[in-house]
Amino acid sequence: MNVEEIVEGKIRAIFFKEVVGTVIAKAVAAAPFLGLPVIGPIFSWIVGWLAGKFYEEAKLRGVFLAIDLNENRKAVAYERAVAEFREVLKNPLDQDEKKKAEEKYRATLRELIRINATDRTRRLR
């Protein structure tokens, strides 16, 4: 495994943890039965599987996930954080630098993917 594959794997892992976690949390908040012991793991697996398919398709087409198109500054900040995180992971720096870059990446990703499913659900009722 080369450095680029390791960096891409780390970015993908954090991306999935944040995106899939957010989707599952919002879905369970909107429909609590999705968190039941038997249904929860199956639902989580399905969301993860679908996110994987979407990620691979977007990657193949050269298009990156941009959920909030109206707020371009968040997308720009995210791209900048990804670039900085890649550079930090490529260079053998101290752990503090890696943690700071990873937290910045996570924060900009969270800001980019802010999903308000529960707010929409309330409006529909």
Backbone as JSON Lines, residues from 0, in Angstrom:
{"i":0,"aa":"M","n":[0.85,-1.18,0.0],"ca":[0.0,0.0,0.0],"c":[0.89,1.24,0.0]}
{"i":1,"aa":"N","n":[0.65,2.13,-0.95],"ca":[1.46,3.35,-0.99],"c":[0.83,4.44,-0.12]}
{"i":2,"aa":"V","n":[1.53,5.54,-0.01],"ca":[1.09,6.64,0.86],"c":[-0.26,7.19,0.41]}
{"i":3,"aa":"E","n":[-0.44,7.34,-0.89],"ca":[-1.7,7.9,-1.41],"c":[-2.89,7.0,-1.06]}
{"i":4,"aa":"E","n":[-2.72,5.69,-1.12],"ca":[-3.8,4.76,-0.76],"c":[-4.12,4.84,0.73]}
{"i":5,"aa":"I","n":[-3.08,4.98,1.54],"ca":[-3.28,5.1,2.99],"c":[-4.03,6.39,3.31]}
{"i":6,"aa":"V","n":[-3.61,7.48,2.67],"ca":[-4.27,8.78,2.88],"c":[-5.72,8.71,2.44]}
{"i":7,"aa":"E","n":[-5.95,8.16,1.24],"ca":[-7.33,8.05,0.72],"c":[-8.18,7.17,1.63]}
{"i":8,"aa":"G","n":[-7.61,6.09,2.15],"ca":[-8.35,5.21,3.06],"c":[-8.74,5.91,4.35]}
{"i":9,"aa":"K","n":[-7.82,6.71,4.88],"ca":[-8.1,7.44,6.12],"c":[-9.2,8.48,5.89]}
{"i":10,"aa":"I","n":[-9.12,9.2,4.78],"ca":[-10.13,10.21,4.46],"c":[-11.48,9.55,4.26]}
{"i":11,"aa":"R","n":[-11.5,8.42,3.55],"ca":[-12.75,7.72,3.32],"c":[-13.35,7.2,4.63]}
{"i":12,"aa":"A","n":[-12.52,6.67,5.51],"ca":[-13.01,6.14,6.79],"c":[-13.66,7.24,7.63]}
{"i":13,"aa":"I","n":[-13.03,8.39,7.72],"ca":[-13.61,9.5,8.49],"c":[-14.88,9.99,7.82]}
{"i":14,"aa":"F","n":[-14.85,10.09,6.49],"ca":[-16.02,10.52,5.74],"c":[-17.2,9.61,6.06]}
{"i":15,"aa":"F","n":[-16.96,8.29,6.0],"ca":[-18.05,7.36,6.25],"c":[-18.53,7.43,7.69]}
{"i":16,"aa":"K","n":[-17.62,7.56,8.62],"ca":[-18.04,7.64,10.03],"c":[-18.95,8.84,10.25]}
{"i":17,"aa":"E","n":[-18.59,9.97,9.68],"ca":[-19.37,11.19,9.86],"c":[-20.7,11.13,9.09]}
{"i":18,"aa":"V","n":[-20.63,10.8,7.81],"ca":[-21.84,10.83,6.97],"c":[-22.82,9.74,7.38]}
{"i":19,"aa":"V","n":[-22.35,8.51,7.45],"ca":[-23.25,7.4,7.8],"c":[-23.78,7.59,9.22]}
{"i":20,"aa":"G","n":[-22.93,8.02,10.14],"ca":[-23.39,8.27,11.5],"c":[-24.47,9.34,11.57]}
{"i":21,"aa":"T","n":[-24.29,10.4,10.81],"ca":[-25.28,11.49,10.78],"c":[-26.6,11.0,10.18]}
{"i":22,"aa":"V","n":[-26.52,10.29,9.08],"ca":[-27.73,9.79,8.42],"c":[-28.49,8.84,9.35]}
{"i":23,"aa":"I","n":[-27.77,7.93,9.97],"ca":[-28.42,6.96,10.87],"c":[-29.04,7.67,12.06]}
{"i":24,"aa":"A","n":[-28.31,8.61,12.67],"ca":[-28.85,9.33,13.83],"c":[-30.11,10.11,13.47]}
{"i":25,"aa":"K","n":[-30.08,10.8,12.33],"ca":[-31.25,11.58,11.92],"c":[-32.43,10.67,11.57]}
{"i":26,"aa":"A","n":[-32.15,9.55,10.92],"ca":[-33.22,8.62,10.56],"c":[-33.85,8.0,11.81]}
{"i":27,"aa":"V","n":[-33.04,7.63,12.78],"ca":[-33.56,7.04,14.01],"c":[-34.34,8.1,14.81]}
{"i":28,"aa":"A","n":[-33.88,9.34,14.77],"ca":[-34.63,10.41,15.44],"c":[-35.99,10.62,14.79]}
{"i":29,"aa":"A","n":[-36.05,10.5,13.47],"ca":[-37.31,10.69,12.75],"c":[-38.21,9.46,12.84]}
{"i":30,"aa":"A","n":[-37.6,8.27,12.88],"ca":[-38.36,7.02,12.93],"c":[-37.68,6.1,13.94]}
{"i":31,"aa":"P","n":[-38.02,6.22,15.23],"ca":[-37.32,5.49,16.29],"c":[-37.28,3.97,16.13]}
{"i":32,"aa":"F","n":[-38.23,3.38,15.42],"ca":[-38.22,1.93,15.24],"c":[-36.96,1.45,14.49]}
{"i":33,"aa":"L","n":[-36.31,2.37,13.76],"ca":[-35.08,2.0,13.04],"c":[-33.92,1.72,14.0]}
{"i":34,"aa":"G","n":[-34.07,2.08,15.25],"ca":[-33.04,1.83,16.24],"c":[-33.27,0.59,17.09]}
{"i":35,"aa":"L","n":[-34.33,-0.14,16.82],"ca":[-34.63,-1.35,17.58],"c":[-33.51,-2.38,17.39]}
{"i":36,"aa":"P","n":[-33.33,-3.27,18.39],"ca":[-32.22,-4.22,18.36],"c":[-32.09,-5.05,17.08]}
{"i":37,"aa":"V","n":[-33.15,-5.52,16.52],"ca":[-33.05,-6.35,15.31],"c":[-32.96,-5.48,14.06]}
{"i":38,"aa":"I","n":[-33.73,-4.41,14.03],"ca":[-33.79,-3.55,12.84],"c":[-32.57,-2.64,12.75]}
{"i":39,"aa":"G","n":[-32.08,-2.13,13.87],"ca":[-30.97,-1.18,13.89],"c":[-29.73,-1.63,13.14]}
{"i":40,"aa":"P","n":[-29.18,-2.82,13.46],"ca":[-27.98,-3.27,12.75],"c":[-28.21,-3.48,11.25]}
{"i":41,"aa":"I","n":[-29.38,-3.98,10.91],"ca":[-29.69,-4.18,9.49],"c":[-29.79,-2.84,8.78]}
{"i":42,"aa":"F","n":[-30.48,-1.88,9.41],"ca":[-30.6,-0.54,8.83],"c":[-29.23,0.11,8.68]}
{"i":43,"aa":"S","n":[-28.4,-0.01,9.72],"ca":[-27.05,0.57,9.65],"c":[-26.24,-0.04,8.51]}
{"i":44,"aa":"W","n":[-26.34,-1.34,8.35],"ca":[-25.6,-2.01,7.28],"c":[-26.09,-1.51,5.91]}
{"i":45,"aa":"I","n":[-27.4,-1.39,5.74],"ca":[-27.96,-0.93,4.47],"c":[-27.5,0.49,4.16]}
{"i":46,"aa":"V","n":[-27.55,1.39,5.16],"ca":[-27.1,2.77,4.95],"c":[-25.62,2.79,4.59]}
{"i":47,"aa":"G","n":[-24.82,2.02,5.29],"ca":[-23.39,1.94,4.99],"c":[-23.12,1.4,3.59]}
{"i":48,"aa":"W","n":[-23.86,0.38,3.21],"ca":[-23.7,-0.22,1.88],"c":[-24.08,0.79,0.79]}
{"i":49,"aa":"L","n":[-25.22,1.46,0.98],"ca":[-25.64,2.46,0.0],"c":[-24.66,3.63,-0.07]}
{"i":50,"aa":"A","n":[-24.16,4.06,1.08],"ca":[-23.17,5.15,1.09],"c":[-21.91,4.73,0.36]}
{"i":51,"aa":"G","n":[-21.51,3.48,0.52],"ca":[-20.34,2.97,-0.2],"c":[-20.55,2.99,-1.7]}
{"i":52,"aa":"K","n":[-21.72,2.55,-2.13],"ca":[-22.04,2.58,-3.56],"c":[-22.04,4.01,-4.09]}
{"i":53,"aa":"F","n":[-22.64,4.91,-3.33],"ca":[-22.7,6.3,-3.74],"c":[-21.3,6.9,-3.81]}
{"i":54,"aa":"Y","n":[-20.48,6.62,-2.79],"ca":[-19.12,7.15,-2.74],"c":[-18.31,6.67,-3.95]}
{"i":55,"aa":"E","n":[-18.39,5.39,-4.24],"ca":[-17.63,4.83,-5.37],"c":[-18.12,5.42,-6.69]}
{"i":56,"aa":"E","n":[-19.43,5.56,-6.84],"ca":[-19.98,6.13,-8.08],"c":[-19.54,7.58,-8.25]}
{"i":57,"aa":"A","n":[-19.61,8.34,-7.17],"ca":[-19.2,9.75,-7.23],"c":[-17.71,9.85,-7.54]}
{"i":58,"aa":"K","n":[-16.93,8.95,-6.95],"ca":[-15.48,8.96,-7.18],"c":[-15.18,8.6,-8.63]}
{"i":59,"aa":"L","n":[-15.89,7.61,-9.17],"ca":[-15.69,7.2,-10.56],"c":[-16.01,8.33,-11.53]}
{"i":60,"aa":"R","n":[-17.03,9.08,-11.25],"ca":[-17.45,10.16,-12.13],"c":[-16.67,11.45,-11.91]}
{"i":61,"aa":"G","n":[-15.81,11.45,-10.9],"ca":[-15.01,12.64,-10.63],"c":[-15.82,13.74,-9.97]}
{"i":62,"aa":"V","n":[-16.94,13.35,-9.39],"ca":[-17.81,14.32,-8.71],"c":[-17.73,14.05,-7.23]}
{"i":63,"aa":"F","n":[-17.61,15.08,-6.44],"ca":[-17.57,14.87,-5.0],"c":[-18.87,15.32,-4.38]}
{"i":64,"aa":"L","n":[-19.22,14.66,-3.28],"ca":[-20.46,14.96,-2.58],"c":[-20.46,16.39,-2.06]}
{"i":65,"aa":"A","n":[-21.43,17.16,-2.53],"ca":[-21.61,18.52,-2.03],"c":[-23.09,18.66,-1.7]}
{"i":66,"aa":"I","n":[-23.43,18.44,-0.47],"ca":[-24.84,18.43,-0.07],"c":[-25.42,19.83,-0.05]}
{"i":67,"aa":"D","n":[-24.65,20.77,0.42],"ca":[-25.18,22.11,0.57],"c":[-24.6,23.01,-0.52]}
{"i":68,"aa":"L","n":[-25.23,22.98,-1.7],"ca":[-24.7,23.74,-2.84],"c":[-24.84,25.24,-2.66]}
{"i":69,"aa":"N","n":[-25.78,25.68,-1.86],"ca":[-25.98,27.11,-1.68],"c":[-24.89,27.78,-0.85]}
{"i":70,"aa":"E","n":[-24.14,27.0,-0.12],"ca":[-23.11,27.57,0.73],"c":[-21.74,27.12,0.25]}
{"i":71,"aa":"N","n":[-21.31,27.73,-0.82],"ca":[-20.05,27.35,-1.47],"c":[-18.85,27.5,-0.54]}
{"i":72,"aa":"R","n":[-18.9,28.43,0.38],"ca":[-17.75,28.63,1.27],"c":[-17.49,27.39,2.12]}
{"i":73,"aa":"K","n":[-18.54,26.65,2.48],"ca":[-18.34,25.42,3.24],"c":[-17.64,24.37,2.38]}
{"i":74,"aa":"A","n":[-18.02,24.29,1.15],"ca":[-17.36,23.34,0.24],"c":[-15.9,23.72,0.03]}
{"i":75,"aa":"V","n":[-15.63,25.0,-0.11],"ca":[-14.25,25.47,-0.29],"c":[-13.44,25.19,0.97]}
{"i":76,"aa":"A","n":[-14.02,25.46,2.13],"ca":[-13.33,25.19,3.4],"c":[-13.06,23.7,3.55]}
{"i":77,"aa":"Y","n":[-14.02,22.89,3.14],"ca":[-13.85,21.44,3.21],"c":[-12.71,20.99,2.3]}
{"i":78,"aa":"E","n":[-12.7,21.46,1.07],"ca":[-11.63,21.08,0.14],"c":[-10.26,21.5,0.68]}
{"i":79,"aa":"R","n":[-10.19,22.67,1.28],"ca":[-8.94,23.15,1.87],"c":[-8.52,22.25,3.04]}
{"i":80,"aa":"A","n":[-9.48,21.85,3.86],"ca":[-9.18,20.97,5.0],"c":[-8.71,19.6,4.51]}
{"i":81,"aa":"V","n":[-9.33,19.09,3.43],"ca":[-8.9,17.8,2.87],"c":[-7.46,17.9,2.38]}
{"i":82,"aa":"A","n":[-7.15,18.97,1.67],"ca":[-5.79,19.15,1.14],"c":[-4.78,19.24,2.29]}
{"i":83,"aa":"E","n":[-5.11,20.0,3.33],"ca":[-4.22,20.12,4.48],"c":[-4.05,18.79,5.19]}
{"i":84,"aa":"F","n":[-5.15,18.05,5.34],"ca":[-5.12,16.75,6.01],"c":[-4.26,15.77,5.21]}
{"i":85,"aa":"R","n":[-4.41,15.78,3.89],"ca":[-3.58,14.91,3.04],"c":[-2.1,15.21,3.24]}
{"i":86,"aa":"E","n":[-1.76,16.49,3.25],"ca":[-0.36,16.88,3.42],"c":[0.18,16.45,4.78]}
{"i":87,"aa":"V","n":[-0.62,16.62,5.82],"ca":[-0.18,16.23,7.16],"c":[0.02,14.72,7.23]}
{"i":88,"aa":"L","n":[-0.87,13.95,6.6],"ca":[-0.74,12.5,6.62],"c":[0.46,12.02,5.8]}
{"i":89,"aa":"K","n":[0.8,12.74,4.76],"ca":[1.95,12.36,3.93],"c":[3.27,12.63,4.62]}
{"i":90,"aa":"N","n":[3.31,13.67,5.44],"ca":[4.55,14.05,6.12],"c":[4.56,13.48,7.53]}
{"i":91,"aa":"P","n":[5.67,12.88,7.94],"ca":[5.74,12.29,9.28],"c":[5.91,13.36,10.36]}
{"i":92,"aa":"L","n":[4.83,14.05,10.66],"ca":[4.85,15.09,11.69],"c":[4.43,14.51,13.03]}
{"i":93,"aa":"D","n":[4.44,15.34,14.05],"ca":[4.04,14.87,15.37],"c":[2.54,14.6,15.41]}
{"i":94,"aa":"Q","n":[2.13,13.87,16.43],"ca":[0.73,13.45,16.57],"c":[-0.21,14.64,16.79]}
{"i":95,"aa":"D","n":[0.28,15.7,17.42],"ca":[-0.57,16.87,17.64],"c":[-1.0,17.5,16.32]}
{"i":96,"aa":"E","n":[-0.06,17.61,15.37],"ca":[-0.4,18.15,14.05],"c":[-1.44,17.28,13.36]}
{"i":97,"aa":"K","n":[-1.26,15.97,13.45],"ca":[-2.22,15.05,12.81],"c":[-3.59,15.19,13.45]}
{"i":98,"aa":"K","n":[-3.63,15.26,14.78],"ca":[-4.92,15.4,15.48],"c":[-5.62,16.7,15.11]}
{"i":99,"aa":"K","n":[-4.86,17.79,15.06],"ca":[-5.44,19.09,14.7],"c":[-5.99,19.07,13.28]}
{"i":100,"aa":"A","n":[-5.22,18.51,12.36],"ca":[-5.67,18.45,10.96],"c":[-6.88,17.54,10.82]}
{"i":101,"aa":"E","n":[-6.89,16.42,11.55],"ca":[-8.03,15.5,11.49],"c":[-9.28,16.16,12.07]}
{"i":102,"aa":"E","n":[-9.14,16.87,13.18],"ca":[-10.3,17.53,13.78],"c":[-10.83,18.64,12.87]}
{"i":103,"aa":"K","n":[-9.92,19.37,12.22],"ca":[-10.36,20.4,11.28],"c":[-11.12,19.76,10.11]}
{"i":104,"aa":"Y","n":[-10.6,18.64,9.62],"ca":[-11.27,17.91,8.55],"c":[-12.66,17.46,8.99]}
{"i":105,"aa":"R","n":[-12.74,16.86,10.18],"ca":[-14.04,16.4,10.7],"c":[-15.02,17.57,10.86]}
{"i":106,"aa":"A","n":[-14.53,18.68,11.39],"ca":[-15.4,19.84,11.63],"c":[-15.94,20.41,10.32]}
{"i":107,"aa":"T","n":[-15.08,20.54,9.31],"ca":[-15.57,21.07,8.04],"c":[-16.49,20.09,7.35]}
{"i":108,"aa":"L","n":[-16.23,18.78,7.52],"ca":[-17.13,17.78,6.95],"c":[-18.49,17.84,7.62]}
{"i":109,"aa":"R","n":[-18.5,17.94,8.95],"ca":[-19.78,18.05,9.67],"c":[-20.57,19.28,9.22]}
{"i":110,"aa":"E","n":[-19.87,20.37,9.03],"ca":[-20.53,21.61,8.6],"c":[-21.09,21.45,7.18]}
{"i":111,"aa":"L","n":[-20.37,20.75,6.34],"ca":[-20.81,20.54,4.96],"c":[-22.04,19.64,4.89]}
{"i":112,"aa":"I","n":[-22.09,18.61,5.72],"ca":[-23.17,17.62,5.6],"c":[-24.29,17.82,6.59]}
{"i":113,"aa":"R","n":[-24.39,18.99,7.13],"ca":[-25.46,19.24,8.1],"c":[-26.8,18.86,7.46]}
{"i":114,"aa":"I","n":[-27.42,17.86,8.04],"ca":[-28.69,17.35,7.52],"c":[-29.75,17.57,8.59]}
{"i":115,"aa":"N","n":[-30.82,18.22,8.23],"ca":[-31.87,18.53,9.19],"c":[-33.12,17.71,8.92]}
{"i":116,"aa":"A","n":[-32.98,16.41,8.92],"ca":[-34.1,15.53,8.64],"c":[-35.21,15.68,9.67]}
{"i":117,"aa":"T","n":[-34.84,15.85,10.93],"ca":[-35.87,15.96,11.96],"c":[-36.67,17.23,11.8]}
{"i":118,"aa":"D","n":[-36.04,18.32,11.36],"ca":[-36.77,19.56,11.13],"c":[-37.77,19.39,10.0]}
{"i":119,"aa":"R","n":[-37.37,18.73,8.93],"ca":[-38.27,18.49,7.8],"c":[-39.43,17.59,8.22]}
{"i":120,"aa":"T","n":[-39.14,16.61,9.05],"ca":[-40.17,15.68,9.51],"c":[-41.23,16.43,10.32]}
{"i":121,"aa":"R","n":[-40.79,17.34,11.16],"ca":[-41.75,18.12,11.96],"c":[-42.66,18.97,11.07]}
{"i":122,"aa":"R","n":[-42.09,19.54,9.99],"ca":[-42.89,20.37,9.09],"c":[-43.94,19.55,8.34]}
{"i":123,"aa":"L","n":[-43.65,18.27,8.09],"ca":[-44.58,17.44,7.35],"c":[-45.78,17.01,8.17]}
{"i":124,"aa":"R","n":[-45.63,17.04,9.48],"ca":[-46.73,16.57,10.35],"c":[-47.85,17.56,10.41]}
